Amino acid sequence: MPLFIRDDDVDALASELQKLTKARTKTEAVRVALQHEIERSRQSIPLAQRLAKLQDKAAALGLPNPDFDMKKYTDKMWGD
């Protein structure tokens, strides 16, 4: 979906960023800026909160199957 910049000030900022970063296009400059801002925002979330989210996902997966035979599985995968 296209993004149209209709604000002259925002367009000027995008042009300035394009020049400063030597981006080929304003779109590329805006993409990189948005990616950096998203990463910066994610990093501002406390580590404990980020880890809790990962731990919840791991808990949702459950424990591994204790009866799973990895050797048998890999032998079958390799055709042995």
N, CA, C and O atoms as a CHARMM CRD file, in Angstrom:
* protein
*
  320
    1    1 MET  N      0.85700  -1.17500   0.00000 PROA 1      0.00000
    2    1 MET  CA     0.00000   0.00000   0.00000 PROA 1      0.00000
    3    1 MET  C      0.89900   1.23300   0.00000 PROA 1      0.00000
    4    1 MET  O      1.82700   1.30800   0.80500 PROA 1      0.00000
    5    2 PRO  N      0.65400   2.17600  -0.86000 PROA 2      0.00000
    6    2 PRO  CA     1.50600   3.35500  -0.95000 PROA 2      0.00000
    7    2 PRO  C      1.31700   4.30100   0.23500 PROA 2      0.00000
    8    2 PRO  O      0.25800   4.36100   0.85800 PROA 2      0.00000
    9    3 LEU  N      2.37700   5.02200   0.50900 PROA 3      0.00000
   10    3 LEU  CA     2.35500   6.04500   1.54000 PROA 3      0.00000
   11    3 LEU  C      2.56900   7.38300   0.84400 PROA 3      0.00000
   12    3 LEU  O      3.60200   7.60800   0.21300 PROA 3      0.00000
   13    4 PHE  N      1.60800   8.24400   0.96100 PROA 4      0.00000
   14    4 PHE  CA     1.71000   9.56300   0.33900 PROA 4      0.00000
   15    4 PHE  C      1.99200  10.59300   1.41600 PROA 4      0.00000
   16    4 PHE  O      1.27100  10.66800   2.41100 PROA 4      0.00000
   17    5 ILE  N      3.03600  11.38700   1.22500 PROA 5      0.00000
   18    5 ILE  CA     3.37400  12.43800   2.17300 PROA 5      0.00000
   19    5 ILE  C      2.76400  13.73300   1.64700 PROA 5      0.00000
   20    5 ILE  O      3.18100  14.25700   0.61400 PROA 5      0.00000
   21    6 ARG  N      1.78400  14.22900   2.36600 PROA 6      0.00000
   22    6 ARG  CA     1.06800  15.43100   1.92600 PROA 6      0.00000
   23    6 ARG  C      1.43800  16.65200   2.77000 PROA 6      0.00000
   24    6 ARG  O      0.94900  17.75700   2.53300 PROA 6      0.00000
   25    7 ASP  N      2.29800  16.43700   3.74300 PROA 7      0.00000
   26    7 ASP  CA     2.72000  17.52700   4.62200 PROA 7      0.00000
   27    7 ASP  C      4.08500  18.02000   4.13700 PROA 7      0.00000
   28    7 ASP  O      5.03600  17.24500   4.04100 PROA 7      0.00000
   29    8 ASP  N      4.16800  19.30300   3.83700 PROA 8      0.00000
   30    8 ASP  CA     5.41200  19.86300   3.29900 PROA 8      0.00000
   31    8 ASP  C      6.58000  19.72200   4.27100 PROA 8      0.00000
   32    8 ASP  O      7.71300  19.48900   3.84900 PROA 8      0.00000
   33    9 ASP  N      6.31100  19.86200   5.57200 PROA 9      0.00000
   34    9 ASP  CA     7.37400  19.73400   6.56400 PROA 9      0.00000
   35    9 ASP  C      7.90000  18.29800   6.62200 PROA 9      0.00000
   36    9 ASP  O      9.10700  18.08000   6.72800 PROA 9      0.00000
   37   10 VAL  N      7.01200  17.34200   6.55200 PROA 10     0.00000
   38   10 VAL  CA     7.42200  15.93200   6.57200 PROA 10     0.00000
   39   10 VAL  C      8.18600  15.60200   5.29300 PROA 10     0.00000
   40   10 VAL  O      9.18000  14.87600   5.33000 PROA 10     0.00000
   41   11 ASP  N      7.73100  16.12200   4.18600 PROA 11     0.00000
   42   11 ASP  CA     8.43400  15.90800   2.91900 PROA 11     0.00000
   43   11 ASP  C      9.84400  16.49200   2.98500 PROA 11     0.00000
   44   11 ASP  O     10.79500  15.87800   2.49900 PROA 11     0.00000
   45   12 ALA  N      9.97800  17.65900   3.57500 PROA 12     0.00000
   46   12 ALA  CA    11.29700  18.29000   3.71300 PROA 12     0.00000
   47   12 ALA  C     12.19300  17.46000   4.62600 PROA 12     0.00000
   48   12 ALA  O     13.38400  17.30500   4.35600 PROA 12     0.00000
   49   13 LEU  N     11.62400  16.92700   5.70400 PROA 13     0.00000
   50   13 LEU  CA    12.40100  16.05900   6.59900 PROA 13     0.00000
   51   13 LEU  C     12.86500  14.80300   5.86700 PROA 13     0.00000
   52   13 LEU  O     14.01100  14.37900   6.01800 PROA 13     0.00000
   53   14 ALA  N     11.98200  14.21300   5.08100 PROA 14     0.00000
   54   14 ALA  CA    12.33900  13.01600   4.31600 PROA 14     0.00000
   55   14 ALA  C     13.44400  13.33600   3.30500 PROA 14     0.00000
   56   14 ALA  O     14.35700  12.53300   3.11000 PROA 14     0.00000
   57   15 SER  N     13.36600  14.48900   2.67300 PROA 15     0.00000
   58   15 SER  CA    14.40400  14.89500   1.71400 PROA 15     0.00000
   59   15 SER  C     15.73700  15.10700   2.42000 PROA 15     0.00000
   60   15 SER  O     16.78400  14.68800   1.92700 PROA 15     0.00000
   61   16 GLU  N     15.69100  15.76000   3.57800 PROA 16     0.00000
   62   16 GLU  CA    16.92600  15.99300   4.33600 PROA 16     0.00000
   63   16 GLU  C     17.54900  14.67100   4.78100 PROA 16     0.00000
   64   16 GLU  O     18.76200  14.48400   4.68700 PROA 16     0.00000
   65   17 LEU  N     16.71000  13.75900   5.26500 PROA 17     0.00000
   66   17 LEU  CA    17.20900  12.45000   5.68200 PROA 17     0.00000
   67   17 LEU  C     17.80200  11.69400   4.50200 PROA 17     0.00000
   68   17 LEU  O     18.82900  11.02900   4.63700 PROA 17     0.00000
   69   18 GLN  N     17.16400  11.79400   3.36000 PROA 18     0.00000
   70   18 GLN  CA    17.68300  11.13000   2.15700 PROA 18     0.00000
   71   18 GLN  C     19.08400  11.63800   1.83300 PROA 18     0.00000
   72   18 GLN  O     19.97500  10.85300   1.50800 PROA 18     0.00000
   73   19 LYS  N     19.27100  12.93400   1.92200 PROA 19     0.00000
   74   19 LYS  CA    20.58700  13.51000   1.62200 PROA 19     0.00000
   75   19 LYS  C     21.61600  13.09800   2.67700 PROA 19     0.00000
   76   19 LYS  O     22.73700  12.71900   2.33700 PROA 19     0.00000
   77   20 LEU  N     21.23900  13.17100   3.94200 PROA 20     0.00000
   78   20 LEU  CA    22.17600  12.84800   5.02200 PROA 20     0.00000
   79   20 LEU  C     22.60300  11.38400   5.01400 PROA 20     0.00000
   80   20 LEU  O     23.75300  11.05900   5.31200 PROA 20     0.00000
   81   21 THR  N     21.67200  10.51400   4.67100 PROA 21     0.00000
   82   21 THR  CA    21.98000   9.07700   4.69000 PROA 21     0.00000
   83   21 THR  C     22.42100   8.56400   3.33200 PROA 21     0.00000
   84   21 THR  O     22.78200   7.39700   3.18500 PROA 21     0.00000
   85   22 LYS  N     22.38900   9.44500   2.33700 PROA 22     0.00000
   86   22 LYS  CA    22.74300   9.07500   0.96000 PROA 22     0.00000
   87   22 LYS  C     21.86200   7.93100   0.44100 PROA 22     0.00000
   88   22 LYS  O     22.30700   7.07600  -0.32500 PROA 22     0.00000
   89   23 ALA  N     20.61300   7.94600   0.87800 PROA 23     0.00000
   90   23 ALA  CA    19.64200   6.95900   0.40500 PROA 23     0.00000
   91   23 ALA  C     19.31400   7.26100  -1.05300 PROA 23     0.00000
   92   23 ALA  O     19.33100   8.41600  -1.47700 PROA 23     0.00000
   93   24 ARG  N     19.01500   6.20500  -1.81600 PROA 24     0.00000
   94   24 ARG  CA    18.69800   6.39800  -3.24000 PROA 24     0.00000
   95   24 ARG  C     17.38600   7.13400  -3.43700 PROA 24     0.00000
   96   24 ARG  O     17.22900   7.92000  -4.37200 PROA 24     0.00000
   97   25 THR  N     16.43700   6.86300  -2.53100 PROA 25     0.00000
   98   25 THR  CA    15.12200   7.48500  -2.65500 PROA 25     0.00000
   99   25 THR  C     14.63600   7.93200  -1.28400 PROA 25     0.00000
  100   25 THR  O     15.16500   7.51700  -0.25300 PROA 25     0.00000
  101   26 LYS  N     13.61900   8.78700  -1.29300 PROA 26     0.00000
  102   26 LYS  CA    13.00200   9.18500  -0.02200 PROA 26     0.00000
  103   26 LYS  C     12.35000   7.97600   0.63800 PROA 26     0.00000
  104   26 LYS  O     12.35900   7.84200   1.86200 PROA 26     0.00000
  105   27 THR  N     11.78700   7.10100  -0.18300 PROA 27     0.00000
  106   27 THR  CA    11.14100   5.89500   0.35800 PROA 27     0.00000
  107   27 THR  C     12.14400   5.06200   1.14000 PROA 27     0.00000
  108   27 THR  O     11.84100   4.58000   2.23100 PROA 27     0.00000
  109   28 GLU  N     13.33600   4.89400   0.58400 PROA 28     0.00000
  110   28 GLU  CA    14.37400   4.12400   1.27600 PROA 28     0.00000
  111   28 GLU  C     14.76200   4.81000   2.58800 PROA 28     0.00000
  112   28 GLU  O     14.92900   4.14500   3.61000 PROA 28     0.00000
  113   29 ALA  N     14.90400   6.12500   2.56100 PROA 29     0.00000
  114   29 ALA  CA    15.25900   6.87500   3.76200 PROA 29     0.00000
  115   29 ALA  C     14.18300   6.72800   4.83200 PROA 29     0.00000
  116   29 ALA  O     14.49200   6.52700   6.00600 PROA 29     0.00000
  117   30 VAL  N     12.93000   6.82800   4.42700 PROA 30     0.00000
  118   30 VAL  CA    11.82000   6.69200   5.37600 PROA 30     0.00000
  119   30 VAL  C     11.76600   5.26100   5.92400 PROA 30     0.00000
  120   30 VAL  O     11.52600   5.06600   7.11500 PROA 30     0.00000
  121   31 ARG  N     11.98700   4.25900   5.06000 PROA 31     0.00000
  122   31 ARG  CA    11.97700   2.86300   5.49700 PROA 31     0.00000
  123   31 ARG  C     13.02100   2.63200   6.58800 PROA 31     0.00000
  124   31 ARG  O     12.72200   2.05800   7.63500 PROA 31     0.00000
  125   32 VAL  N     14.24400   3.08400   6.32900 PROA 32     0.00000
  126   32 VAL  CA    15.32900   2.89600   7.29200 PROA 32     0.00000
  127   32 VAL  C     15.02000   3.63400   8.59600 PROA 32     0.00000
  128   32 VAL  O     15.23800   3.10300   9.68500 PROA 32     0.00000
  129   33 ALA  N     14.51300   4.85700   8.47300 PROA 33     0.00000
  130   33 ALA  CA    14.17600   5.62800   9.66900 PROA 33     0.00000
  131   33 ALA  C     13.09900   4.93300  10.48900 PROA 33     0.00000
  132   33 ALA  O     13.18600   4.88000  11.71500 PROA 33     0.00000
  133   34 LEU  N     12.09400   4.40400   9.82200 PROA 34     0.00000
  134   34 LEU  CA    11.02800   3.68400  10.53800 PROA 34     0.00000
  135   34 LEU  C     11.56700   2.41700  11.19200 PROA 34     0.00000
  136   34 LEU  O     11.20700   2.10500  12.32700 PROA 34     0.00000
  137   35 GLN  N     12.42800   1.68300  10.48400 PROA 35     0.00000
  138   35 GLN  CA    13.01500   0.47700  11.07300 PROA 35     0.00000
  139   35 GLN  C     13.83400   0.82300  12.31000 PROA 35     0.00000
  140   35 GLN  O     13.75100   0.13300  13.32600 PROA 35     0.00000
  141   36 HSD  N     14.61900   1.88400  12.22500 PROA 36     0.00000
  142   36 HSD  CA    15.42200   2.29900  13.37800 PROA 36     0.00000
  143   36 HSD  C     14.53700   2.70800  14.54900 PROA 36     0.00000
  144   36 HSD  O     14.82300   2.36600  15.69700 PROA 36     0.00000
  145   37 GLU  N     13.48700   3.42400  14.26800 PROA 37     0.00000
  146   37 GLU  CA    12.59200   3.87500  15.34000 PROA 37     0.00000
  147   37 GLU  C     11.86600   2.70100  15.98400 PROA 37     0.00000
  148   37 GLU  O     11.68600   2.67200  17.20200 PROA 37     0.00000
  149   38 ILE  N     11.45000   1.73300  15.17000 PROA 38     0.00000
  150   38 ILE  CA    10.79800   0.53500  15.71500 PROA 38     0.00000
  151   38 ILE  C     11.76900  -0.21800  16.61900 PROA 38     0.00000
  152   38 ILE  O     11.40000  -0.63400  17.71700 PROA 38     0.00000
  153   39 GLU  N     13.00200  -0.39600  16.16300 PROA 39     0.00000
  154   39 GLU  CA    14.00200  -1.09900  16.96900 PROA 39     0.00000
  155   39 GLU  C     14.29300  -0.33600  18.25600 PROA 39     0.00000
  156   39 GLU  O     14.41100  -0.93900  19.32300 PROA 39     0.00000
  157   40 ARG  N     14.40800   0.97500  18.16200 PROA 40     0.00000
  158   40 ARG  CA    14.65900   1.79300  19.35400 PROA 40     0.00000
  159   40 ARG  C     13.50900   1.66400  20.34500 PROA 40     0.00000
  160   40 ARG  O     13.73100   1.56200  21.55100 PROA 40     0.00000
  161   41 SER  N     12.29300   1.66800  19.84100 PROA 41     0.00000
  162   41 SER  CA    11.12200   1.52500  20.71300 PROA 41     0.00000
  163   41 SER  C     11.08200   0.14800  21.36200 PROA 41     0.00000
  164   41 SER  O     10.74900   0.01900  22.54000 PROA 41     0.00000
  165   42 ARG  N     11.42000  -0.87700  20.59400 PROA 42     0.00000
  166   42 ARG  CA    11.43900  -2.22800  21.16000 PROA 42     0.00000
  167   42 ARG  C     12.48700  -2.34700  22.25900 PROA 42     0.00000
  168   42 ARG  O     12.26200  -3.01800  23.26600 PROA 42     0.00000
  169   43 GLN  N     13.62400  -1.70200  22.06800 PROA 43     0.00000
  170   43 GLN  CA    14.68900  -1.76400  23.05800 PROA 43     0.00000
  171   43 GLN  C     14.32200  -1.01100  24.33200 PROA 43     0.00000
  172   43 GLN  O     14.89700  -1.25900  25.39200 PROA 43     0.00000
  173   44 SER  N     13.37000  -0.09900  24.22800 PROA 44     0.00000
  174   44 SER  CA    12.97200   0.65100  25.41900 PROA 44     0.00000
  175   44 SER  C     12.08300  -0.17700  26.34100 PROA 44     0.00000
  176   44 SER  O     11.86400   0.19900  27.49300 PROA 44     0.00000
  177   45 ILE  N     11.57400  -1.29400  25.84800 PROA 45     0.00000
  178   45 ILE  CA    10.78800  -2.19500  26.68800 PROA 45     0.00000
  179   45 ILE  C     11.76300  -2.89300  27.62600 PROA 45     0.00000
  180   45 ILE  O     12.76500  -3.43900  27.16300 PROA 45     0.00000
  181   46 PRO  N     11.50200  -2.89300  28.92500 PROA 46     0.00000
  182   46 PRO  CA    12.43400  -3.51000  29.87400 PROA 46     0.00000
  183   46 PRO  C     12.72000  -4.97100  29.51800 PROA 46     0.00000
  184   46 PRO  O     11.84000  -5.70000  29.06100 PROA 46     0.00000
  185   47 LEU  N     13.97100  -5.37600  29.74100 PROA 47     0.00000
  186   47 LEU  CA    14.40600  -6.72400  29.41600 PROA 47     0.00000
  187   47 LEU  C     13.52300  -7.77300  30.09100 PROA 47     0.00000
  188   47 LEU  O     13.16200  -8.77300  29.47000 PROA 47     0.00000
  189   48 ALA  N     13.17900  -7.55000  31.34100 PROA 48     0.00000
  190   48 ALA  CA    12.34500  -8.52300  32.06100 PROA 48     0.00000
  191   48 ALA  C     11.00600  -8.72200  31.35600 PROA 48     0.00000
  192   48 ALA  O     10.49500  -9.84000  31.29400 PROA 48     0.00000
  193   49 GLN  N     10.44400  -7.65000  30.83000 PROA 49     0.00000
  194   49 GLN  CA     9.15900  -7.73300  30.12500 PROA 49     0.00000
  195   49 GLN  C      9.32500  -8.46800  28.79900 PROA 49     0.00000
  196   49 GLN  O      8.46900  -9.26800  28.42100 PROA 49     0.00000
  197   50 ARG  N     10.43500  -8.19700  28.08300 PROA 50     0.00000
  198   50 ARG  CA    10.68100  -8.90000  26.82000 PROA 50     0.00000
  199   50 ARG  C     10.90400 -10.38800  27.06300 PROA 50     0.00000
  200   50 ARG  O     10.41400 -11.23100  26.31100 PROA 50     0.00000
  201   51 LEU  N     11.65300 -10.70400  28.12600 PROA 51     0.00000
  202   51 LEU  CA    11.89900 -12.11400  28.44800 PROA 51     0.00000
  203   51 LEU  C     10.62000 -12.82300  28.86700 PROA 51     0.00000
  204   51 LEU  O     10.41400 -13.98800  28.52500 PROA 51     0.00000
  205   52 ALA  N      9.76400 -12.13300  29.60300 PROA 52     0.00000
  206   52 ALA  CA     8.50000 -12.72500  30.03100 PROA 52     0.00000
  207   52 ALA  C      7.66100 -13.11400  28.81900 PROA 52     0.00000
  208   52 ALA  O      7.01700 -14.16200  28.82000 PROA 52     0.00000
  209   53 LYS  N      7.66600 -12.28800  27.80500 PROA 53     0.00000
  210   53 LYS  CA     6.91100 -12.58700  26.58400 PROA 53     0.00000
  211   53 LYS  C      7.45700 -13.85700  25.92600 PROA 53     0.00000
  212   53 LYS  O      6.69000 -14.71900  25.49800 PROA 53     0.00000
  213   54 LEU  N      8.78800 -13.96800  25.84900 PROA 54     0.00000
  214   54 LEU  CA     9.40600 -15.17200  25.27600 PROA 54     0.00000
  215   54 LEU  C      9.12500 -16.40600  26.12700 PROA 54     0.00000
  216   54 LEU  O      8.88100 -17.49100  25.60000 PROA 54     0.00000
  217   55 GLN  N      9.16000 -16.23200  27.43500 PROA 55     0.00000
  218   55 GLN  CA     8.88400 -17.35200  28.32500 PROA 55     0.00000
  219   55 GLN  C      7.43900 -17.82700  28.17200 PROA 55     0.00000
  220   55 GLN  O      7.17000 -19.02700  28.22400 PROA 55     0.00000
  221   56 ASP  N      6.52300 -16.90000  27.98700 PROA 56     0.00000
  222   56 ASP  CA     5.12300 -17.27800  27.76600 PROA 56     0.00000
  223   56 ASP  C      4.97300 -18.08700  26.48000 PROA 56     0.00000
  224   56 ASP  O      4.22400 -19.06300  26.43700 PROA 56     0.00000
  225   57 LYS  N      5.69100 -17.67700  25.43200 PROA 57     0.00000
  226   57 LYS  CA     5.63900 -18.42900  24.17300 PROA 57     0.00000
  227   57 LYS  C      6.21600 -19.83100  24.35100 PROA 57     0.00000
  228   57 LYS  O      5.66300 -20.80300  23.83700 PROA 57     0.00000
  229   58 ALA  N      7.32200 -19.93300  25.07500 PROA 58     0.00000
  230   58 ALA  CA     7.94000 -21.23500  25.31800 PROA 58     0.00000
  231   58 ALA  C      7.01400 -22.11600  26.13900 PROA 58     0.00000
  232   58 ALA  O      6.89400 -23.31200  25.87200 PROA 58     0.00000
  233   59 ALA  N      6.36300 -21.53800  27.13000 PROA 59     0.00000
  234   59 ALA  CA     5.43600 -22.31100  27.96200 PROA 59     0.00000
  235   59 ALA  C      4.25300 -22.80100  27.13400 PROA 59     0.00000
  236   59 ALA  O      3.74600 -23.89900  27.36300 PROA 59     0.00000
  237   60 ALA  N      3.81600 -21.99500  26.17900 PROA 60     0.00000
  238   60 ALA  CA     2.69500 -22.39000  25.32300 PROA 60     0.00000
  239   60 ALA  C      3.06400 -23.58200  24.44900 PROA 60     0.00000
  240   60 ALA  O      2.20500 -24.39500  24.10800 PROA 60     0.00000
  241   61 LEU  N      4.34800 -23.68700  24.08500 PROA 61     0.00000
  242   61 LEU  CA     4.80300 -24.83300  23.28500 PROA 61     0.00000
  243   61 LEU  C      4.77100 -26.12400  24.09400 PROA 61     0.00000
  244   61 LEU  O      4.55600 -27.20300  23.54100 PROA 61     0.00000
  245   62 GLY  N      4.98100 -26.01600  25.37600 PROA 62     0.00000
  246   62 GLY  CA     4.96500 -27.18900  26.24100 PROA 62     0.00000
  247   62 GLY  C      6.32400 -27.86600  26.31400 PROA 62     0.00000
  248   62 GLY  O      7.28200 -27.46800  25.65100 PROA 62     0.00000
  249   63 LEU  N      6.37300 -28.88100  27.12300 PROA 63     0.00000
  250   63 LEU  CA     7.60500 -29.63500  27.30600 PROA 63     0.00000
  251   63 LEU  C      7.85100 -30.56400  26.12900 PROA 63     0.00000
  252   63 LEU  O      6.91100 -30.97300  25.44700 PROA 63     0.00000
  253   64 PRO  N      9.12900 -30.90100  25.88600 PROA 64     0.00000
  254   64 PRO  CA     9.41500 -31.83400  24.79600 PROA 64     0.00000
  255   64 PRO  C      8.89200 -33.22900  25.12900 PROA 64     0.00000
  256   64 PRO  O      8.71200 -33.57200  26.29700 PROA 64     0.00000
  257   65 ASN  N      8.65500 -34.01600  24.10300 PROA 65     0.00000
  258   65 ASN  CA     8.17000 -35.38300  24.27200 PROA 65     0.00000
  259   65 ASN  C      9.32300 -36.23300  24.79600 PROA 65     0.00000
  260   65 ASN  O     10.32500 -36.39000  24.09900 PROA 65     0.00000
  261   66 PRO  N      9.20900 -36.78400  26.00000 PROA 66     0.00000
  262   66 PRO  CA    10.31300 -37.57700  26.55200 PROA 66     0.00000
  263   66 PRO  C     10.53100 -38.88800  25.79200 PROA 66     0.00000
  264   66 PRO  O     11.59400 -39.49700  25.91300 PROA 66     0.00000
  265   67 ASP  N      9.54800 -39.32700  25.01800 PROA 67     0.00000
  266   67 ASP  CA     9.66700 -40.57100  24.27200 PROA 67     0.00000
  267   67 ASP  C     10.22500 -40.37800  22.85800 PROA 67     0.00000
  268   67 ASP  O     10.38200 -41.34400  22.11100 PROA 67     0.00000
  269   68 PHE  N     10.52200 -39.13500  22.49800 PROA 68     0.00000
  270   68 PHE  CA    11.02100 -38.85600  21.15500 PROA 68     0.00000
  271   68 PHE  C     12.44600 -39.37700  21.01700 PROA 68     0.00000
  272   68 PHE  O     13.30200 -39.08400  21.85200 PROA 68     0.00000
  273   69 ASP  N     12.69900 -40.14800  19.96600 PROA 69     0.00000
  274   69 ASP  CA    14.01800 -40.73100  19.71500 PROA 69     0.00000
  275   69 ASP  C     14.68600 -39.93700  18.58800 PROA 69     0.00000
  276   69 ASP  O     14.40600 -40.15200  17.40900 PROA 69     0.00000
  277   70 MET  N     15.56300 -39.02700  18.97200 PROA 70     0.00000
  278   70 MET  CA    16.21400 -38.16300  17.99100 PROA 70     0.00000
  279   70 MET  C     17.06700 -38.97100  17.01800 PROA 70     0.00000
  280   70 MET  O     17.09100 -38.66100  15.82700 PROA 70     0.00000
  281   71 LYS  N     17.77100 -40.00400  17.50000 PROA 71     0.00000
  282   71 LYS  CA    18.61600 -40.81600  16.61400 PROA 71     0.00000
  283   71 LYS  C     17.76000 -41.49400  15.55600 PROA 71     0.00000
  284   71 LYS  O     18.10300 -41.47200  14.37400 PROA 71     0.00000
  285   72 LYS  N     16.66500 -42.08500  15.96200 PROA 72     0.00000
  286   72 LYS  CA    15.77800 -42.75800  15.02000 PROA 72     0.00000
  287   72 LYS  C     15.24700 -41.75600  13.99100 PROA 72     0.00000
  288   72 LYS  O     15.16400 -42.05500  12.80000 PROA 72     0.00000
  289   73 TYR  N     14.89300 -40.57300  14.47100 PROA 73     0.00000
  290   73 TYR  CA    14.37700 -39.52600  13.59500 PROA 73     0.00000
  291   73 TYR  C     15.42400 -39.10800  12.56600 PROA 73     0.00000
  292   73 TYR  O     15.12100 -39.03700  11.37500 PROA 73     0.00000
  293   74 THR  N     16.64400 -38.83200  13.00500 PROA 74     0.00000
  294   74 THR  CA    17.68200 -38.37900  12.06400 PROA 74     0.00000
  295   74 THR  C     18.09700 -39.50300  11.12600 PROA 74     0.00000
  296   74 THR  O     18.39300 -39.24700   9.95900 PROA 74     0.00000
  297   75 ASP  N     18.12500 -40.75900  11.61600 PROA 75     0.00000
  298   75 ASP  CA    18.43900 -41.88000  10.74000 PROA 75     0.00000
  299   75 ASP  C     17.40300 -41.98300   9.62800 PROA 75     0.00000
  300   75 ASP  O     17.74100 -42.20400   8.46500 PROA 75     0.00000
  301   76 LYS  N     16.14300 -41.82100  10.00000 PROA 76     0.00000
  302   76 LYS  CA    15.05600 -41.89400   9.00600 PROA 76     0.00000
  303   76 LYS  C     15.16600 -40.72200   8.01300 PROA 76     0.00000
  304   76 LYS  O     14.95100 -40.88000   6.81100 PROA 76     0.00000
  305   77 MET  N     15.50300 -39.55800   8.54900 PROA 77     0.00000
  306   77 MET  CA    15.63200 -38.36400   7.70800 PROA 77     0.00000
  307   77 MET  C     16.76500 -38.55200   6.67800 PROA 77     0.00000
  308   77 MET  O     16.64400 -38.11000   5.53600 PROA 77     0.00000
  309   78 TRP  N     17.84300 -39.19600   7.08100 PROA 78     0.00000
  310   78 TRP  CA    18.99100 -39.40100   6.20200 PROA 78     0.00000
  311   78 TRP  C     18.87800 -40.68700   5.39100 PROA 78     0.00000
  312   78 TRP  O     19.76300 -41.00600   4.59700 PROA 78     0.00000
  313   79 GLY  N     17.79900 -41.41500   5.59000 PROA 79     0.00000
  314   79 GLY  CA    17.57400 -42.62600   4.81500 PROA 79     0.00000
  315   79 GLY  C     18.38800 -43.81900   5.28900 PROA 79     0.00000
  316   79 GLY  O     18.61500 -44.76300   4.53200 PROA 79     0.00000
  317   80 ASP  N     18.82400 -43.77700   6.53500 PROA 80     0.00000
  318   80 ASP  CA    19.59200 -44.90800   7.09800 PROA 80     0.00000
  319   80 ASP  C     18.67200 -45.91800   7.76000 PROA 80     0.00000
  320   80 ASP  O     19.14000 -46.92800   8.28500 PROA 80     0.00000
